[in-house]
Every structure is written in C-alpha cells, then in structure tokens.
Amino acid sequence: MTVSNSTMTPPIAKPHKLYNLILPISLERRKVLLGYKRRGFGVGKFNGFGGKVEPGETIVASAKRELEEESGIICTEDQLHHHAVLLLETVAPGAEQEKILEIHVFVCTEWTGEIVETEEMSPQWFSPEDLPLDQMWEETRIWMKTMLEVYLSNDDTINNKPPSNTTAVSDIATESKELSSRNKRFVHYVDYRGGMNEQAGEWDPWHGMDTNVLEWTGKTINAWCKEDMMEWASKIRSTKA
C-alpha cells in the first residue's frame, strides 16, 4: 500500500459518478486490447473500453453494452469478470464540484464479434511489456499493470508454449489459472491536485496524482457498498490530515 507524504484537509464527502471499464485479454496471445480515445474526455489516451452507467442499468449490463459499442466485441454478462473499483477524486483548485469517479473494472477473456474501429475508439493489442504508458492516465499506469500481472504473469507455465503432447495438460492449466485470476480483487483510491494534460495540451484537474493507495480485498466487489468505499477512503485521507 502506498500513500504520499503530503498533507491535506479531508474533503467533505462527495457524490459519485458511476462508470465501467473493460479489458479484453487474450490468454493465448498474452496481450490486452486497449482503445485509443479519438474524441471526448480522455482524447489522445489509451485505456480499456467503457463509459457511464446509464439510469436503470446494472453495472455489468452497462459494461456489456459499452464494450460492444466501442469495440464490436460481444460477450455475455457471465463472461465479464468484476475485478476492481477505482475511486478517483480531484482536490484541484476550482474543481470542488467535481464528483468522485467510481469506476468498476472488468476483464473478459472470451467473446464473439469482430473487433472494429469506432468513432470513439481505435482498438490496438499490447503485451504487458509494451504498454503505451506515456499515453495513459496516471493511475491507469499503476492499476493496469497490476491487473495484467494477475492474468499474464510470466512465471506461469500457461504462458509458455507447451510440447505438442501436453495439450490437454496445458488446457487444464489455463482453465485453472483463469479461475484463480477471477477471485483476485482490489480497490484503488487516487486523488489529484491538477496538472498538465500532455495529450490535450492544457491544465486538467484530473492530473497531478497525489494520494495513491491500492489494496487487495477478499470481498467480492458487490460487497463493497458506497458507504464501505467512502469509509475506506476517509481512513486514507485521515493519514494525510
């Protein structure tokens, strides 16, 4: 767990804005599919696929919808594995009215449909060693590497090409690895003081990362209600007050 050493006055609790974010991962190719944002918030950056949770939608239903709209990938809700909650907050001057971004992160390793470029996103495959870190949000550089280590770590036999006579063993290992990966979950809290957005060429309240705390949890993500999350975040803030 990492906490910066700067001090701040704990802010008043803010409302949340719900988002989803999906990482399509190819276990066979050992790569993740990212989207280059072509317009709107985050233009010029690489990230997973996703967007806002619309009124009346469940988080997982919104993730399924956004993934298909932005990439052409079609999957079932059962194929979306819920791994993390990102709590992003800006404490930058003049940004007092900004809501906390509560982003639910999913991974899918099985899907149908044809991957396509859309008006919103240009999909591109990356290995964990070649992520375009300079073109990512500051917190994404941290949690995404953590997430990819869960699925694509080099120290597992499923990532090495097996001898031709061990196909069945490899299949079992792959299934075991994926089932184990589905049970790993974390919560990541970050706050920002404002800074330069290199892609946009201007100051942005969602840059200038300060506090950065990532914590693994044995709870299912659904067990983290908003009150639990904010109690956890408040404890983090109190260490800086």
Contacts in CASP RR format, 6 or more apart in sequence:
PFRMAT RR
TARGET T0000
AUTHOR 0000-0000-0000
METHOD contacts of the structure
MODEL  1
MTVSNSTMTPPIAKPHKLYNLILPISLERRKVLLGYKRRGFGVGKFNGFG
GKVEPGETIVASAKRELEEESGIICTEDQLHHHAVLLLETVAPGAEQEKI
LEIHVFVCTEWTGEIVETEEMSPQWFSPEDLPLDQMWEETRIWMKTMLEV
YLSNDDTINNKPPSNTTAVSDIATESKELSSRNKRFVHYVDYRGGMNEQA
GEWDPWHGMDTNVLEWTGKTINAWCKEDMMEWASKIRSTKA
1 213 0 8 1.000
1 214 0 8 1.000
1 215 0 8 1.000
2 212 0 8 1.000
2 213 0 8 1.000
2 214 0 8 1.000
3 211 0 8 1.000
3 212 0 8 1.000
3 213 0 8 1.000
3 236 0 8 1.000
3 239 0 8 1.000
3 240 0 8 1.000
4 210 0 8 1.000
4 211 0 8 1.000
4 212 0 8 1.000
4 240 0 8 1.000
6 210 0 8 1.000
6 240 0 8 1.000
7 240 0 8 1.000
7 241 0 8 1.000
8 91 0 8 1.000
8 210 0 8 1.000
8 237 0 8 1.000
8 240 0 8 1.000
8 241 0 8 1.000
9 241 0 8 1.000
10 234 0 8 1.000
10 237 0 8 1.000
10 238 0 8 1.000
10 240 0 8 1.000
10 241 0 8 1.000
11 89 0 8 1.000
11 91 0 8 1.000
11 237 0 8 1.000
13 230 0 8 1.000
13 234 0 8 1.000
14 89 0 8 1.000
14 98 0 8 1.000
14 99 0 8 1.000
14 100 0 8 1.000
15 99 0 8 1.000
15 100 0 8 1.000
16 99 0 8 1.000
16 100 0 8 1.000
16 101 0 8 1.000
16 102 0 8 1.000
16 226 0 8 1.000
17 52 0 8 1.000
17 99 0 8 1.000
17 100 0 8 1.000
17 101 0 8 1.000
17 102 0 8 1.000
18 52 0 8 1.000
18 53 0 8 1.000
18 59 0 8 1.000
18 102 0 8 1.000
18 104 0 8 1.000
19 50 0 8 1.000
19 51 0 8 1.000
19 52 0 8 1.000
19 53 0 8 1.000
19 101 0 8 1.000
19 102 0 8 1.000
19 103 0 8 1.000
19 104 0 8 1.000
20 50 0 8 1.000
20 51 0 8 1.000
20 53 0 8 1.000
20 59 0 8 1.000
20 60 0 8 1.000
20 62 0 8 1.000
20 63 0 8 1.000
20 66 0 8 1.000
20 103 0 8 1.000
20 104 0 8 1.000
20 105 0 8 1.000
20 106 0 8 1.000
21 47 0 8 1.000
21 48 0 8 1.000
21 49 0 8 1.000
21 50 0 8 1.000
21 51 0 8 1.000
21 63 0 8 1.000
21 86 0 8 1.000
21 103 0 8 1.000
21 104 0 8 1.000
21 105 0 8 1.000
21 106 0 8 1.000
22 48 0 8 1.000
22 49 0 8 1.000
22 50 0 8 1.000
22 63 0 8 1.000
22 66 0 8 1.000
22 67 0 8 1.000
22 80 0 8 1.000
22 105 0 8 1.000
22 106 0 8 1.000
22 107 0 8 1.000
22 108 0 8 1.000
23 32 0 8 1.000
23 33 0 8 1.000
23 34 0 8 1.000
23 48 0 8 1.000
23 105 0 8 1.000
23 106 0 8 1.000
23 107 0 8 1.000
23 108 0 8 1.000
23 144 0 8 1.000
23 147 0 8 1.000
23 148 0 8 1.000
24 32 0 8 1.000
24 33 0 8 1.000
24 49 0 8 1.000
24 67 0 8 1.000
24 71 0 8 1.000
24 73 0 8 1.000
24 107 0 8 1.000
24 108 0 8 1.000
24 109 0 8 1.000
24 111 0 8 1.000
25 31 0 8 1.000
25 32 0 8 1.000
25 33 0 8 1.000
25 107 0 8 1.000
25 108 0 8 1.000
25 109 0 8 1.000
25 148 0 8 1.000
25 151 0 8 1.000
25 152 0 8 1.000
26 32 0 8 1.000
26 33 0 8 1.000
26 109 0 8 1.000
26 125 0 8 1.000
27 109 0 8 1.000
27 151 0 8 1.000
27 152 0 8 1.000
27 158 0 8 1.000
27 174 0 8 1.000
27 177 0 8 1.000
27 178 0 8 1.000
29 125 0 8 1.000
30 127 0 8 1.000
30 128 0 8 1.000
30 152 0 8 1.000
30 159 0 8 1.000
31 125 0 8 1.000
31 126 0 8 1.000
31 127 0 8 1.000
31 152 0 8 1.000
32 125 0 8 1.000
32 126 0 8 1.000
32 128 0 8 1.000
32 131 0 8 1.000
32 144 0 8 1.000
32 148 0 8 1.000
32 152 0 8 1.000
33 48 0 8 1.000
33 49 0 8 1.000
33 71 0 8 1.000
33 73 0 8 1.000
33 115 0 8 1.000
33 123 0 8 1.000
33 124 0 8 1.000
33 125 0 8 1.000
33 126 0 8 1.000
34 46 0 8 1.000
34 47 0 8 1.000
34 48 0 8 1.000
34 123 0 8 1.000
34 124 0 8 1.000
34 125 0 8 1.000
34 126 0 8 1.000
34 131 0 8 1.000
34 132 0 8 1.000
35 46 0 8 1.000
35 47 0 8 1.000
35 48 0 8 1.000
35 49 0 8 1.000
35 70 0 8 1.000
35 71 0 8 1.000
35 121 0 8 1.000
35 122 0 8 1.000
35 123 0 8 1.000
35 124 0 8 1.000
36 44 0 8 1.000
36 45 0 8 1.000
36 46 0 8 1.000
36 121 0 8 1.000
36 122 0 8 1.000
36 123 0 8 1.000
36 124 0 8 1.000
36 135 0 8 1.000
37 43 0 8 1.000
37 44 0 8 1.000
37 45 0 8 1.000
37 46 0 8 1.000
37 47 0 8 1.000
37 120 0 8 1.000
37 121 0 8 1.000
38 44 0 8 1.000
38 119 0 8 1.000
38 120 0 8 1.000
38 121 0 8 1.000
38 122 0 8 1.000
39 119 0 8 1.000
39 120 0 8 1.000
42 137 0 8 1.000
42 199 0 8 1.000
42 200 0 8 1.000
43 199 0 8 1.000
43 200 0 8 1.000
44 135 0 8 1.000
44 199 0 8 1.000
44 200 0 8 1.000
45 135 0 8 1.000
45 136 0 8 1.000
45 137 0 8 1.000
45 199 0 8 1.000
46 124 0 8 1.000
46 126 0 8 1.000
46 131 0 8 1.000
46 132 0 8 1.000
46 135 0 8 1.000
46 136 0 8 1.000
47 136 0 8 1.000
47 137 0 8 1.000
47 140 0 8 1.000
49 66 0 8 1.000
49 67 0 8 1.000
49 70 0 8 1.000
49 71 0 8 1.000
49 73 0 8 1.000
49 121 0 8 1.000
50 63 0 8 1.000
50 66 0 8 1.000
50 67 0 8 1.000
50 70 0 8 1.000
51 62 0 8 1.000
51 66 0 8 1.000
52 62 0 8 1.000
53 59 0 8 1.000
53 62 0 8 1.000
54 62 0 8 1.000
57 65 0 8 1.000
59 82 0 8 1.000
59 104 0 8 1.000
60 77 0 8 1.000
60 80 0 8 1.000
60 82 0 8 1.000
60 106 0 8 1.000
61 77 0 8 1.000
63 80 0 8 1.000
63 104 0 8 1.000
63 106 0 8 1.000
64 75 0 8 1.000
64 76 0 8 1.000
64 77 0 8 1.000
64 80 0 8 1.000
67 73 0 8 1.000
67 75 0 8 1.000
67 80 0 8 1.000
67 108 0 8 1.000
68 74 0 8 1.000
69 118 0 8 1.000
69 120 0 8 1.000
70 118 0 8 1.000
70 120 0 8 1.000
70 121 0 8 1.000
71 115 0 8 1.000
71 116 0 8 1.000
71 118 0 8 1.000
71 121 0 8 1.000
71 123 0 8 1.000
72 113 0 8 1.000
72 114 0 8 1.000
72 115 0 8 1.000
72 116 0 8 1.000
72 118 0 8 1.000
73 108 0 8 1.000
73 111 0 8 1.000
73 112 0 8 1.000
73 113 0 8 1.000
73 115 0 8 1.000
74 111 0 8 1.000
74 112 0 8 1.000
74 113 0 8 1.000
75 108 0 8 1.000
75 110 0 8 1.000
75 111 0 8 1.000
75 112 0 8 1.000
79 108 0 8 1.000
79 109 0 8 1.000
79 110 0 8 1.000
79 111 0 8 1.000
80 106 0 8 1.000
80 107 0 8 1.000
80 108 0 8 1.000
81 106 0 8 1.000
81 107 0 8 1.000
81 108 0 8 1.000
81 109 0 8 1.000
81 181 0 8 1.000
81 182 0 8 1.000
82 104 0 8 1.000
82 105 0 8 1.000
82 106 0 8 1.000
82 185 0 8 1.000
82 220 0 8 1.000
82 221 0 8 1.000
82 222 0 8 1.000
83 105 0 8 1.000
83 106 0 8 1.000
83 107 0 8 1.000
83 147 0 8 1.000
83 150 0 8 1.000
83 182 0 8 1.000
83 184 0 8 1.000
83 185 0 8 1.000
83 186 0 8 1.000
83 221 0 8 1.000
84 104 0 8 1.000
84 105 0 8 1.000
84 143 0 8 1.000
84 147 0 8 1.000
84 185 0 8 1.000
84 186 0 8 1.000
84 187 0 8 1.000
84 188 0 8 1.000
84 221 0 8 1.000
85 102 0 8 1.000
85 103 0 8 1.000
85 104 0 8 1.000
85 105 0 8 1.000
85 187 0 8 1.000
85 188 0 8 1.000
85 221 0 8 1.000
85 224 0 8 1.000
85 229 0 8 1.000
86 101 0 8 1.000
86 102 0 8 1.000
86 103 0 8 1.000
86 104 0 8 1.000
86 105 0 8 1.000
86 139 0 8 1.000
86 143 0 8 1.000
86 187 0 8 1.000
86 188 0 8 1.000
86 190 0 8 1.000
87 100 0 8 1.000
87 101 0 8 1.000
87 102 0 8 1.000
87 187 0 8 1.000
87 188 0 8 1.000
87 189 0 8 1.000
87 190 0 8 1.000
87 229 0 8 1.000
87 233 0 8 1.000
88 100 0 8 1.000
88 101 0 8 1.000
88 103 0 8 1.000
88 139 0 8 1.000
88 189 0 8 1.000
88 190 0 8 1.000
88 191 0 8 1.000
88 192 0 8 1.000
88 206 0 8 1.000
89 98 0 8 1.000
89 100 0 8 1.000
89 101 0 8 1.000
89 189 0 8 1.000
89 190 0 8 1.000
89 191 0 8 1.000
89 192 0 8 1.000
89 233 0 8 1.000
90 98 0 8 1.000
90 191 0 8 1.000
90 192 0 8 1.000
90 193 0 8 1.000
90 194 0 8 1.000
90 205 0 8 1.000
90 206 0 8 1.000
91 191 0 8 1.000
91 192 0 8 1.000
91 193 0 8 1.000
91 210 0 8 1.000
92 192 0 8 1.000
92 193 0 8 1.000
92 194 0 8 1.000
92 195 0 8 1.000
92 205 0 8 1.000
94 205 0 8 1.000
95 194 0 8 1.000
95 205 0 8 1.000
98 205 0 8 1.000
102 226 0 8 1.000
102 229 0 8 1.000
104 221 0 8 1.000
105 143 0 8 1.000
105 147 0 8 1.000
107 147 0 8 1.000
107 151 0 8 1.000
107 181 0 8 1.000
109 151 0 8 1.000
109 178 0 8 1.000
115 123 0 8 1.000
116 123 0 8 1.000
117 123 0 8 1.000
126 132 0 8 1.000
128 145 0 8 1.000
128 148 0 8 1.000
128 149 0 8 1.000
128 152 0 8 1.000
131 141 0 8 1.000
131 144 0 8 1.000
131 145 0 8 1.000
131 148 0 8 1.000
133 141 0 8 1.000
134 198 0 8 1.000
135 199 0 8 1.000
136 144 0 8 1.000
137 206 0 8 1.000
138 190 0 8 1.000
138 192 0 8 1.000
138 207 0 8 1.000
138 208 0 8 1.000
138 209 0 8 1.000
139 188 0 8 1.000
139 190 0 8 1.000
139 209 0 8 1.000
139 212 0 8 1.000
142 188 0 8 1.000
142 212 0 8 1.000
142 214 0 8 1.000
143 186 0 8 1.000
143 188 0 8 1.000
143 214 0 8 1.000
146 186 0 8 1.000
146 214 0 8 1.000
150 181 0 8 1.000
150 184 0 8 1.000
151 177 0 8 1.000
151 178 0 8 1.000
151 181 0 8 1.000
152 159 0 8 1.000
153 159 0 8 1.000
156 173 0 8 1.000
156 177 0 8 1.000
157 170 0 8 1.000
157 173 0 8 1.000
158 170 0 8 1.000
158 173 0 8 1.000
158 174 0 8 1.000
158 177 0 8 1.000
162 169 0 8 1.000
162 170 0 8 1.000
184 216 0 8 1.000
185 216 0 8 1.000
185 217 0 8 1.000
185 218 0 8 1.000
185 219 0 8 1.000
185 220 0 8 1.000
185 221 0 8 1.000
186 214 0 8 1.000
186 215 0 8 1.000
186 216 0 8 1.000
186 217 0 8 1.000
187 214 0 8 1.000
187 215 0 8 1.000
187 217 0 8 1.000
187 224 0 8 1.000
187 229 0 8 1.000
187 232 0 8 1.000
188 212 0 8 1.000
188 213 0 8 1.000
188 214 0 8 1.000
188 215 0 8 1.000
189 211 0 8 1.000
189 212 0 8 1.000
189 213 0 8 1.000
189 214 0 8 1.000
189 232 0 8 1.000
189 233 0 8 1.000
189 236 0 8 1.000
190 209 0 8 1.000
190 210 0 8 1.000
190 211 0 8 1.000
190 212 0 8 1.000
190 213 0 8 1.000
191 209 0 8 1.000
191 210 0 8 1.000
191 211 0 8 1.000
192 205 0 8 1.000
192 206 0 8 1.000
192 207 0 8 1.000
192 208 0 8 1.000
192 209 0 8 1.000
192 210 0 8 1.000
193 208 0 8 1.000
193 210 0 8 1.000
194 203 0 8 1.000
194 204 0 8 1.000
194 205 0 8 1.000
194 206 0 8 1.000
194 207 0 8 1.000
194 208 0 8 1.000
195 203 0 8 1.000
195 204 0 8 1.000
195 205 0 8 1.000
195 207 0 8 1.000
195 208 0 8 1.000
196 202 0 8 1.000
196 203 0 8 1.000
196 204 0 8 1.000
196 207 0 8 1.000
197 203 0 8 1.000
197 204 0 8 1.000
197 206 0 8 1.000
197 207 0 8 1.000
211 236 0 8 1.000
211 237 0 8 1.000
211 240 0 8 1.000
213 236 0 8 1.000
215 232 0 8 1.000
217 224 0 8 1.000
END
